[in-house]
Amino acid sequence: MNKSLYSILKIVILSVLLFSGCGMIENDVTSMNLITQVSSTATKPDVVPTQVTTNATAHASKETDTATPKVELHSYYSLLPSGEYIIYMNEQDNRHYAVSLDGEINLPLLIETSYVESSQINYTPFIAVYSSLKDNSNPYLFNFVTEDLVEVPLDESPCGKGIDWSPDGKQVAIICVLESKEYPDVLFSQIYGFDLKTQVYSELIPEPQLYDDIFPPLFWSPDGKWIAYHQRNSGTLGLTEEDGVYIVSTNCIGQEDCTLERLGPIFSKAPMHPLAWSQDGRYLTMIVYGELSDAIRIYDMYNRKEISSIENFRCGDNLAWSPDGKWAAIGGSVVNLFSVDSKECVEVTSQGYWVTGWLSVP
């Protein structure tokens, strides 16, 4: 896009927004309450592909700089007045939008429309985008605040079943498909951390699992320390005690002779519903459905235990938390704002179906 036209377009849109006169909702700062305990233990699979190294050493690296992107992208971020915004996927064009809590401001984050945007739930200023002009293209991480763009070089690799990225955008986590000489008819999955600068792959779970046992997406905690994911035994009917959510540490990415840490299963026997971290990285939450009402289950990473759920909830399918933990943006048939205190849901926009984050604009 011509830079002069781009600047004019920003000025015109900003004028329209300011003329419309929009307000924001102010929130008090508190944290989620903690109560009860659930204990759980991790188990190891019986089958491991023979050619896969299961220690914590990184794979061979290439000391090269991150690939230079061939495209330029721009965002509407600079048009957003100070305040709190819900980031969601618009059902009409499957693009990320930022909507103010009162619904008055509702803008796409990405100006260009020729890219497919990934609907990953996180609180970073990054969006994973894919070229819609060719198959199996590498994803790009686009920073909609700085408009920086970096390519994730996954060419010719069996990776990309799931992808998430660190808060600073310097590392990604991906699910890769593995083959085994001992079991040639069976595929396995391993979660890897990938450093975008050194291009080093590091194993993040002790042993690979059967291909259908690890389910995308991955959920990287906002403090950068943990990645959560769903795992279940695909060879059994129904849910078992070993099925649920597992959490792995990220400290081994790019490190050799590092000790992997994995917790789980937490939320044992829980269905594979979207997860959401609190913005300080302390709590991992998930919506579970009930016959009369739903609930939000909460796991406390500091005390390593599940605490009491938020009951009598029927508001949507996935969520993202406000910085103070008093509010949750809820995606479903519409985008709602849920109050933890009053248990009330207020519709923010009818155009969204999937919440991907919460944005605070200074």
N, C-alpha and C positions, 0 to 999 in steps of 0.2 A: 504494500500500500504506500502510495506517495506520502512522505512525512508531513507535507503541508496540509494535504487533505485529511490525514489522520488527526492533526492538531485541530483543524477546523471542526471535524466531527466531534471531538471531545468537548470543545467549547460549546457547541450547539446543544449537546445532550446535557452538559452541566447546567446550562441556562434553563433548560426545561425542568430539570430536577429542582433547582433552587426556586423557580417560580411556583412550583406545585406546593412548596412549603411542607416539609416532612418532619415528623417528630420521632423520637426514640424513647424506648422504655429503659429506665434506670433500675438496676438490681442491687440489693444489699449483698454483701460478701459474707457467706457462711460456707460450711462444708457438709457433705452427706453424713448422716448419723450411722454409727456402727453398733451392731448388737451380737448375734449368735454365731456359733462355730460349726463348721462341717469339716471332717477330716477325710483325706484321700491319699492314696499312694500310687506311684507310677509303676508301670509294668513294662517289660521289654518283650519285643516280638520274638517268636521262635525261629523265624526264617530271615536270614540276611543274605543278600546277594554276595557271592564270593569275591567279585572283583572290586567291591566298594570298600575303601578304607573308612573304618568307623571311629578313628580317633579324631582329635580336634585340630589337626594340622590343616593348613590351607592348601588348596590346589596350586599347581604351577601358575605363576603370575607372569604378566607382560608389563614391563615398566614403560607404559606409554601414557600419554595424556588422553583424557576423555575425548571421544570423537567430536570434531567440530560440526555443529548442526548445519544443515544445508538450507534451513528455512528460518524465517523470523516470525514470531508471534507477538501479538499485542493484547493488552487487557484493558478493561474499563475500571480497574481498581481505583485509579486516581480520581474518578468521578464520585466515589462513595464518600459522603460526609462522615464525620466521626460518629461512632456508635457501634451497636451490636448487630450482627447479621447472621442469618442462617444460610448455609451453603447447601443447595439441593440440586437434584437433577430434574430438569423440566421435562414433563411428559410429552410435549409437542415436538421438541427437537433434540432431546437427550443431551443437553448441554448443561454445564454448571451455571447456576444463577446465585446471586447474593440478594437476599430479601431482608429488609429491615423488620424488626420484631412487630411493628404495627402494620406491615404489609404495604406501606406507601412507596418504598423504593424497591424496585425489582429489576436488576440488571444482569445480563450474562457477564461472566468473568472474561471469557475469551472472545475477542473481536472476530477473528477468522472462523469460518464455518466449515472448512474443508478437512477437519480432523475429527476422529472419533475419540471421545473423552471417556476415560475409565471412571467408574463410579465407586472409587475407594473411599472408605470412611476414615478420615483423620483430621487433624487440626493444623496441618502445615500449609504454607502458602504455595504448595505445589499441586499441579494436576498432571496425571499421566495421560498423554495423548498419543494416538496412533494415526498414521497416514491412512486416509480412506481411499487412496488411489492405487494401492498395491497390497497384495496379500502378504502375511507373515512379516510385516514391517517391524522394525525396532521401535519400541516406545520412546518417547521423549518425556523428560520431566520439565515442565514449564512452571516457572515461578511467576505467578500473576502479580506480585508486588513489584519485583525488580525487572520483570520481563526477560530474565535470563532463561536460556534453553540449553539442556544437555541431553545428549542421546545415550540411551542404555544399550550397549552393543551386545545383543543376544543372537546375532546372525549365526545360522547353522547349529544352534544349540538346542537341545531338547528341553528347554526351560521356558517358563512363561505361563504355566498353568495358573499361577497366582502371583501377584506382585504387590509389594508395598515398599515404602521408603522411609529412611530415617528422618527425624525432624529437620536436620540440616541439609537433607537432599544429597548427601555424599555417598550413601550406601543404599542398596536395595535388597529386599528379601524376595526370593522366588522359589517356586516349586518346580523341580526338575524330574523328568522321567528317566529311569535307569533300566538297563537290561542286565540279565545274569546268565553267565555261561552254565551254571549249575541248574538253573531253571529257565531254559530258553523260551518257554511259552508264557512266562509270567513277567509282567512289568511291575516295577517298584517306583516309589516316589521318595525323594529326599528334599529337604528344605535347605537352601543355601543362602548365605549372605554374600553379597557381591560388592566389592569396593570399586566405585566408578573411576577413581584415579589410577590405582594400581592394577585393576581388573583381576583381582584375586577372588577366587571362589572359596568359601569356607563352609563346611558342614555344620548345621545347627541342631540336628537331632542325632542321638547316639547311633541309631540304626535305621536304615531305610524301611519304609512300610510298603505294604501292597499298594498298587497304583490307586485304587479306589478308596483307600482308607484315610487319606489326607484330603481335606476339602478346602478349596479356595473360597474366599480370599484370606489373606493374612492380615493381622491387625497389629501394627507397630505402636508401642506405647509412646505417648507424648514426651516422656522423659528420656526416651531413646534406649532404655535398658532391656525391654522385653518385647517378644513377638508372641501373640496368641493365635491359635488356630483350632479348627475342629478336627477330631480324629475319631473314627469308629471302625469296628470290625465288619468289613463288607461280606465276610463269609458266614455271618449269622443272621437269623431273622430277629427283628426287634432290636432293642438297645440293651447292652450289657453294662456291667459295672465299670468296664474299662473304656467305654465310650463316653466322650464328653469333650471338654475344652482342655487343651494343653498349652503351657506357656514355656518358652525357651528364652534363655538369656542371649544378648547380642554381643557380649564382651569378647567372643572368640572370632568375630569377623576380622579377617586380615591378620590374625595372630596364629603363631605356631605353638604346639605343645600347650594348648589351652584346655582347661577343664570346662566341659559343657554342663550347664545346669538346666534341668527341665522339671517343671511342676505339673502334676496332673494325674488322673483327670480331676479337674474342678467342674462344677456343674454336671456331676456324673449323671448319665442317662438323659442328659438334656438334648433336645432336638437341635438341629443345625441352623439356628437363627443367628442373624447378624450380631456381632459383638460391638461394644463401644467402651473405650477408656474414658475415665475422667481426665480433665485437662492437666492435672498435676501428675498423672500416671499412677496414682495410688489405687484406684478402683477399676475393676473390669466388670462390665455390666452386660446383661442380655435380657431381652423380652421373651417370656415364655407364656404360652396361651393356656387358658383355662376354659371350662364350660360356661361359667357365668362371667368371669372377669379374668384379665391377664395380670401378670406381675412382672416386675423388673428385679431380677436376681443380681446380687452384688457380691463381688469377691474382693477382699482387702489384701493387697499385695504386701503392705507393711507387716501385718500380723499373720499372713499366710492362712487365711481362713475365710469362709463364706459368712457373710453377715445377713441380718434380716432383710427380706425382700420388701420392695415397695408394692403393696397389694392394691386391689381394687383399681386396676389400671386397664383401660380399654381405649386406646388412643391411636395405635398404628403399629407398624411392623419393625422399624429400626429407629435408632436414635443417636443424637450427639449432644454432649453436655455443655452447658454454659460454664464460664471460668469459675463461678462460685458454687456450682453444683446444685443450685436451687431451681434451675430450669433445665428442661430437655427439649430439644427440637425433635419432633417425631415425624417420620415419613410413613406414608400409607397411601390411601386414596387421595388425601390432601396432606399439606404440611401443617402440623399443629405445634403450638407452644404449650408444653405441659408444666404445671407448677407442682413441685414435690410437696409443698406444704398443703395446698388446697386440693390436690389431685384433679384439678380442672384442666381441660384441654380447650384452647382457643385457636381457631383456624387462622393461619397467617396468609396462606395462598392456596388456591385450588389447582394451581398449575403443576405442582410437584408431586412426586411419588417416592423419592428416595433421598434421604438426608445424608450428606457426606461430611459435614463439619459445621463448626461455629467460628465466626470471624469477628474479631474485635479490631475496629479501625481507630487508630489514635487521632 
